[in-house]
Amino acid sequence: MLNAIMNIFNKIDDVMYYPVLIIILASAGLYFSCRTKFVQLRMFKEACRLIVEKPKGEQKVSSFQALIVSTASRVGTGNIVGVSTAICLGGPGACFWMWLMCIIGAASAFVESTLAQIYKRKNQDGSCYGGPAYYIEQALKKPLISRLFCIFLIATYAVGFNLLCSFNLQSSFEVYSFYDKQVTPIVVGIILAITVGYCIMGGGKRIIKLTEKVVPFMGIAYVLISLIIIFANVKNVPHMFMLIFKDAFDLRSIFGGLAGSCMVMGIKRGLYSNEAGVGSAPNASASADVTHPVKQGLVQTVSVYIDTILLCTATAFMCLSSGTPYNEKVSGAMYVQNAISTVFGSAGPVFITAAMVLFAFTTLLGNLYYVDNALIYLNGKKEPSKRFMTGFYIVCVIIIFAGTLM
């Protein structure tokens, strides 16, 4: 029975993800890029400057804090596992298509976050909230679609993505001798569930404060380690770039088994990783206190670049420059752990595991921050009771624990 249900879901997924979702998000990104005259490139310098702009009040959410929360959700285990899988299944050319979709998708991120600012609401204490549900209702006059959006967002971010995230986290321990299929996932699940539970019980402000500290640290550390690997294998860098661009424009790589080609795998990685156009980041963008809506839209383009151009590329370059063989058998965390071991030996996989833990942890927090916003909308645009939220968070924690056991 379960297998039959899974087969149905897999068939729907095969059509919805490829080609439907890819075509919709890519088309939207191209449309917004043309209409804004490629604002994501044209005003990149200004976007970087706006990150450090201070809000009017000390208790208000800054552009930087909103950027960090959205980056926390974008940056996750997919930056390691997903990139590895794209290369192992699609080939090195997937990197080029990933970069291309990042640049195109940044325009969608600009538009959706600007809209979130235009149609945001204010609480009595002066704090702001909003997101796609609010601008769908107010600008398009489609309250039913707004409610459906919130329901699907909760299903995706509180259940689907968090199950996958916690599973990816525990799977990074499989390379160690102490790993036991019966015991280790349970231990990892309990620790992860308790830690996340403590953070989310403190509400959105605790999530913002924690991610503000953890995300920059983990991102910088990961890039620095990647640079060490790349410089240690600097003689392989020219060959690495040749592989990427040769494979990206090789007709056999692009069209051979199209669904698993380098082009499709790269496009999937670019779209899934940075979430541009999905409608998640605007929930954080609406909370920022800025003097003009476009400012937060520009800041969110930087979040897309941090995720894909910086962190996903760091993983790709680290793996490809190391010369480590890639194939379907090592796809996922194993390929990255094999690559880092060429320089750091047995300490390499430990770092990747630590990175996976931090990436997964902040992703779980960022995802649940978005869910809070959707629940507020469904509850008549006011916060649900404390008893309801406590019960809901307990369910979320159970889901995170369950993901490690799958």
C-alpha positions as CSV (number, residue, x, y, z in Angstrom):
1,M,0.0,0.0,0.0
2,L,2.8,2.4,1.0
3,N,4.8,1.6,-2.1
4,A,1.8,2.3,-4.3
5,I,1.2,5.7,-2.7
6,M,4.9,6.5,-3.0
7,N,4.8,5.6,-6.7
8,I,1.9,8.0,-7.3
9,F,3.8,10.8,-5.5
10,N,7.0,10.0,-7.5
11,K,5.1,10.2,-10.8
12,I,3.5,13.6,-9.8
13,D,6.9,14.8,-8.6
14,D,8.6,13.8,-11.9
15,V,6.2,16.0,-13.8
16,M,5.8,18.9,-11.4
17,Y,9.5,19.4,-10.7
18,Y,10.6,18.7,-14.2
19,P,9.5,20.2,-16.5
20,V,6.7,22.3,-14.9
21,L,8.4,24.0,-12.0
22,I,11.7,24.5,-13.9
23,I,9.8,26.2,-16.8
24,I,7.7,28.4,-14.5
25,L,10.5,29.6,-12.2
26,A,13.0,30.1,-15.1
27,S,10.5,32.0,-17.2
28,A,9.5,34.2,-14.2
29,G,13.2,34.9,-13.6
30,L,13.9,35.8,-17.2
31,Y,10.7,38.0,-17.3
32,F,11.6,39.9,-14.2
33,S,15.3,40.3,-15.3
34,C,14.2,41.9,-18.6
35,R,11.5,44.1,-16.9
36,T,14.0,45.4,-14.3
37,K,16.9,45.7,-16.8
38,F,18.8,43.0,-14.8
39,V,18.6,44.9,-11.5
40,Q,20.3,42.0,-9.8
41,L,23.5,42.8,-11.7
42,R,23.1,46.5,-12.3
43,M,22.7,47.4,-8.7
44,F,24.8,44.7,-7.0
45,K,27.1,47.3,-5.4
46,E,24.2,49.2,-4.0
47,A,22.7,46.0,-2.6
48,C,25.9,45.2,-0.7
49,R,25.9,48.7,0.8
50,L,22.3,48.4,1.9
51,I,23.0,45.3,4.0
52,V,24.6,47.4,6.8
53,E,21.9,50.1,6.8
54,K,20.5,50.4,10.4
55,P,16.8,50.4,11.2
56,K,15.1,53.4,12.9
57,G,14.5,51.6,16.2
58,E,16.9,49.3,18.2
59,Q,14.1,46.7,18.7
60,K,13.3,46.6,15.0
61,V,14.6,44.0,12.5
62,S,17.4,45.3,10.3
63,S,18.0,44.5,6.6
64,F,21.0,42.4,7.7
65,Q,18.9,40.3,10.2
66,A,16.2,39.7,7.6
67,L,19.0,38.7,5.1
68,I,20.5,36.3,7.6
69,V,17.1,34.6,8.4
70,S,16.4,34.1,4.7
71,T,20.0,32.9,4.1
72,A,19.6,30.5,7.0
73,S,16.8,28.8,5.2
74,R,18.4,28.9,1.8
75,V,21.7,27.6,3.0
76,G,21.3,24.0,4.1
77,T,22.5,20.5,3.6
78,G,21.7,20.9,-0.1
79,N,24.7,23.2,-0.5
80,I,26.8,20.1,0.2
81,V,24.7,17.1,-0.6
82,G,22.8,18.7,-3.5
83,V,25.8,20.0,-5.3
84,S,27.6,16.7,-5.0
85,T,24.6,14.9,-6.4
86,A,24.2,17.3,-9.3
87,I,27.9,16.7,-10.3
88,C,27.8,12.9,-9.7
89,L,24.6,12.4,-11.7
90,G,24.7,15.3,-14.2
91,G,28.4,16.0,-14.6
92,P,30.6,19.0,-13.9
93,G,28.7,21.1,-16.5
94,A,25.8,21.3,-13.9
95,C,27.8,24.0,-12.2
96,F,27.5,26.4,-15.1
97,W,23.7,25.9,-15.4
98,M,23.5,26.4,-11.6
99,W,25.2,29.8,-11.9
100,L,23.0,30.8,-14.7
101,M,19.8,30.0,-12.8
102,C,21.2,31.8,-9.8
103,I,21.6,35.1,-11.7
104,I,18.2,34.7,-13.4
105,G,16.5,33.7,-10.1
106,A,17.9,36.7,-8.2
107,A,15.5,38.9,-10.2
108,S,12.6,36.9,-8.8
109,A,14.0,37.2,-5.3
110,F,14.2,41.0,-5.8
111,V,10.6,41.3,-6.9
112,E,9.0,39.0,-4.3
113,S,10.9,40.7,-1.4
114,T,10.1,44.2,-2.7
115,L,6.4,43.2,-2.8
116,A,6.6,41.8,0.7
117,Q,7.8,45.3,1.9
118,I,5.1,47.1,-0.1
119,Y,2.2,45.1,1.4
120,K,3.6,44.3,4.9
121,R,1.6,44.9,8.1
122,K,2.6,46.4,11.4
123,N,2.1,45.2,14.9
124,Q,1.2,47.5,17.8
125,D,4.8,47.3,19.0
126,G,6.0,48.7,15.6
127,S,7.4,45.4,14.3
128,C,6.4,44.3,10.8
129,Y,5.2,41.1,9.2
130,G,4.0,40.0,5.8
131,G,4.8,37.8,2.8
132,P,3.3,36.4,-0.4
133,A,0.0,35.6,1.3
134,Y,-0.5,39.3,2.0
135,Y,0.4,40.6,-1.5
136,I,-1.6,37.8,-3.2
137,E,-4.6,38.9,-1.2
138,Q,-4.2,42.7,-1.5
139,A,-2.7,43.1,-5.0
140,L,-4.4,40.2,-6.8
141,K,-7.6,40.0,-4.7
142,K,-7.3,36.3,-4.3
143,P,-7.7,35.4,-0.6
144,L,-8.4,31.8,-1.3
145,I,-5.1,31.4,-3.2
146,S,-3.4,33.2,-0.2
147,R,-4.8,30.6,2.2
148,L,-3.8,27.7,-0.1
149,F,-0.3,29.2,-0.3
150,C,0.0,29.2,3.5
151,I,-1.2,25.7,3.8
152,F,1.3,24.4,1.2
153,L,4.1,26.5,2.7
154,I,3.4,24.8,6.1
155,A,3.3,21.4,4.5
156,T,6.6,22.0,2.6
157,Y,8.7,23.8,5.3
158,A,7.4,22.3,8.5
159,V,7.1,18.7,7.1
160,G,8.8,18.0,3.8
161,F,11.9,20.1,3.9
162,N,12.5,19.4,7.6
163,L,12.2,15.7,7.1
164,L,14.7,15.8,4.3
165,C,17.1,18.1,6.3
166,S,17.2,16.0,9.4
167,F,17.7,12.9,7.3
168,N,20.6,14.4,5.4
169,L,22.1,15.5,8.7
170,Q,22.1,12.0,10.3
171,S,23.3,10.4,7.0
172,S,26.6,12.4,7.2
173,F,27.6,10.2,10.2
174,E,27.5,7.0,8.0
175,V,31.2,7.3,7.2
176,Y,32.3,6.8,10.8
177,S,33.1,3.5,12.4
178,F,30.8,4.2,15.4
179,Y,27.7,4.5,13.1
180,D,25.0,2.0,14.0
181,K,21.9,2.0,11.8
182,Q,19.7,1.1,14.8
183,V,21.2,3.5,17.4
184,T,23.0,6.5,15.8
185,P,19.9,8.0,14.0
186,I,17.9,7.9,17.3
187,V,20.7,9.7,19.2
188,V,21.2,12.3,16.5
189,G,17.4,12.8,16.2
190,I,17.0,13.3,20.0
191,I,19.8,15.9,20.2
192,L,18.6,17.7,17.1
193,A,14.9,17.7,18.2
194,I,15.7,19.0,21.7
195,T,18.0,21.8,20.4
196,V,15.6,23.0,17.8
197,G,12.7,22.8,20.2
198,Y,14.5,25.0,22.7
199,C,15.1,27.7,20.0
200,I,11.7,27.7,18.5
201,M,9.9,27.9,21.8
202,G,11.5,31.3,22.2
203,G,9.7,32.6,19.1
204,G,10.9,34.5,16.1
205,K,13.2,36.9,18.0
206,R,15.2,34.0,19.5
207,I,15.5,32.5,16.0
208,I,16.7,35.8,14.5
209,K,19.3,36.3,17.3
210,L,20.7,32.8,17.0
211,T,20.9,32.7,13.2
212,E,22.5,36.2,13.2
213,K,25.4,34.6,15.0
214,V,25.6,31.1,13.5
215,V,25.1,31.8,9.8
216,P,28.0,34.2,9.1
217,F,30.3,32.0,11.1
218,M,29.5,28.7,9.4
219,G,29.5,30.4,5.9
220,I,32.9,32.0,6.4
221,A,34.4,28.8,7.9
222,Y,33.1,26.6,5.0
223,V,34.5,29.0,2.3
224,L,37.9,29.2,4.0
225,I,38.2,25.4,4.1
226,S,37.1,25.2,0.5
227,L,39.8,27.8,-0.5
228,I,42.5,25.7,1.3
229,I,41.4,22.6,-0.7
230,I,41.4,24.6,-4.0
231,F,44.8,26.2,-3.4
232,A,46.3,22.8,-2.4
233,N,45.1,21.5,-5.8
234,V,45.7,24.8,-7.7
235,K,47.4,22.9,-10.6
236,N,44.1,21.2,-11.3
237,V,42.0,24.5,-11.4
238,P,42.5,25.2,-15.2
239,H,41.4,21.6,-15.9
240,M,38.5,22.0,-13.6
241,F,37.2,25.0,-15.5
242,M,37.7,23.3,-18.8
243,L,35.7,20.3,-17.5
244,I,32.8,22.6,-16.4
245,F,32.5,24.6,-19.6
246,K,33.2,21.7,-21.9
247,D,30.5,19.6,-20.2
248,A,28.1,22.5,-20.0
249,F,28.0,22.9,-23.7
250,D,28.4,19.3,-24.8
251,L,25.2,18.4,-26.6
252,R,25.5,14.8,-25.4
253,S,25.7,15.9,-21.8
254,I,22.9,18.4,-22.2
255,F,20.4,16.2,-24.1
256,G,21.5,12.7,-23.3
257,G,18.9,11.4,-20.9
258,L,17.5,14.9,-20.5
259,A,16.0,14.5,-17.0
260,G,19.4,13.6,-15.6
261,S,21.5,15.8,-17.9
262,C,24.0,18.4,-16.6
263,M,21.7,21.2,-17.8
264,V,18.6,19.9,-15.9
265,M,20.6,18.9,-12.8
266,G,22.3,22.3,-12.7
267,I,19.0,24.1,-13.2
268,K,17.3,22.0,-10.4
269,R,20.2,22.7,-8.1
270,G,20.1,26.5,-8.8
271,L,16.4,26.7,-8.3
272,Y,16.0,24.4,-5.3
273,S,19.1,25.7,-3.4
274,N,18.4,29.4,-3.4
275,E,14.6,29.2,-3.4
276,A,14.3,32.4,-5.5
277,G,10.7,32.8,-6.6
278,V,9.4,30.1,-4.3
279,G,7.8,32.6,-1.9
280,S,9.7,31.7,1.3
281,A,12.2,34.5,1.8
282,P,9.6,37.3,1.5
283,N,8.2,36.1,4.9
284,A,11.5,37.3,6.4
285,S,11.9,40.3,4.1
286,A,8.6,41.8,5.3
287,S,9.9,42.0,8.9
288,A,12.8,44.3,8.0
289,D,12.5,48.0,8.8
290,V,13.7,49.9,5.7
291,T,13.1,53.4,4.3
292,H,12.1,52.1,0.8
293,P,10.7,48.7,-0.3
294,V,13.2,48.3,-3.1
295,K,16.1,48.3,-0.5
296,Q,15.0,45.0,1.0
297,G,14.5,43.6,-2.5
298,L,18.1,44.4,-3.4
299,V,19.4,42.9,-0.2
300,Q,17.6,39.6,-0.9
301,T,19.5,39.3,-4.2
302,V,22.7,39.1,-2.2
303,S,21.2,36.2,-0.2
304,V,20.7,34.3,-3.4
305,Y,24.3,35.0,-4.5
306,I,25.6,33.9,-1.0
307,D,23.8,30.6,-1.3
308,T,24.6,29.6,-4.8
309,I,27.6,31.6,-6.2
310,L,29.5,31.5,-2.9
311,L,28.6,28.3,-1.0
312,C,27.4,25.9,-3.7
313,T,30.4,26.9,-5.8
314,A,32.7,26.4,-2.9
315,T,31.5,22.8,-2.7
316,A,31.7,22.3,-6.5
317,F,35.3,23.7,-6.7
318,M,36.5,21.8,-3.6
319,C,35.3,18.5,-5.1
320,L,36.3,19.0,-8.7
321,S,39.8,20.5,-8.0
322,S,40.6,17.6,-5.7
323,G,40.5,15.2,-8.6
324,T,38.4,12.8,-6.6
325,P,36.4,10.3,-8.8
326,Y,32.7,11.1,-9.0
327,N,29.9,8.7,-9.8
328,E,26.4,7.7,-8.7
329,K,27.7,5.5,-5.8
330,V,29.4,8.4,-4.0
331,S,26.8,11.0,-4.7
332,G,25.8,13.0,-1.7
333,A,27.9,13.8,1.4
334,M,30.4,11.0,0.6
335,Y,31.8,12.6,-2.5
336,V,32.5,15.9,-0.6
337,Q,34.0,13.9,2.3
338,N,36.3,12.0,0.0
339,A,37.4,15.3,-1.6
340,I,38.2,17.1,1.6
341,S,40.1,14.0,2.8
342,T,42.7,14.5,0.1
343,V,44.1,17.4,2.0
344,F,42.9,17.1,5.6
345,G,42.9,13.3,5.9
346,S,40.6,11.8,8.5
347,A,39.8,15.3,9.9
348,G,38.2,16.3,6.6
349,P,34.9,14.2,7.1
350,V,34.7,15.6,10.6
351,F,34.6,19.2,9.3
352,I,31.9,18.2,6.6
353,T,29.8,16.6,9.4
354,A,30.2,19.8,11.5
355,A,29.2,21.9,8.5
356,M,26.2,19.7,7.8
357,V,25.1,20.0,11.4
358,L,25.2,23.8,11.4
359,F,23.7,24.1,7.9
360,A,20.9,21.7,8.8
361,F,20.3,23.4,12.2
362,T,19.9,26.9,10.8
363,T,17.8,25.6,7.9
364,L,15.3,24.0,10.4
365,L,15.1,27.3,12.3
366,G,14.7,29.4,9.1
367,N,12.0,27.1,7.8
368,L,10.0,27.3,11.0
369,Y,10.2,31.1,11.0
370,Y,8.4,31.1,7.7
371,V,5.8,28.7,9.1
372,D,5.1,31.1,12.0
373,N,4.2,33.8,9.5
374,A,1.8,31.4,7.5
375,L,0.0,30.4,10.8
376,I,-0.5,34.1,11.7
377,Y,-2.2,34.7,8.3
378,L,-4.4,31.6,8.6
379,N,-5.5,32.8,12.1
380,G,-7.0,36.0,10.8
381,K,-3.7,37.9,10.7
382,K,-3.1,37.6,14.5
383,E,-0.8,35.3,16.5
384,P,-2.4,32.0,17.5
385,S,-2.7,31.2,21.2
386,K,0.4,30.2,23.1
387,R,-1.2,26.8,23.8
388,F,-1.7,26.1,20.1
389,M,1.8,27.2,19.2
390,T,3.3,25.0,21.9
391,G,1.4,22.0,20.5
392,F,2.4,22.9,17.0
393,Y,6.1,23.2,17.9
394,I,5.9,19.8,19.6
395,V,4.6,18.3,16.4
396,C,7.4,20.0,14.4
397,V,10.0,18.6,16.8
398,I,8.5,15.1,16.4
399,I,8.7,15.5,12.6
400,I,12.4,16.5,12.8
401,F,13.1,13.5,15.0
402,A,11.2,11.2,12.5
403,G,13.3,12.5,9.6
404,T,16.5,11.1,11.1
405,L,14.9,7.6,11.3
406,M,13.8,7.4,7.7
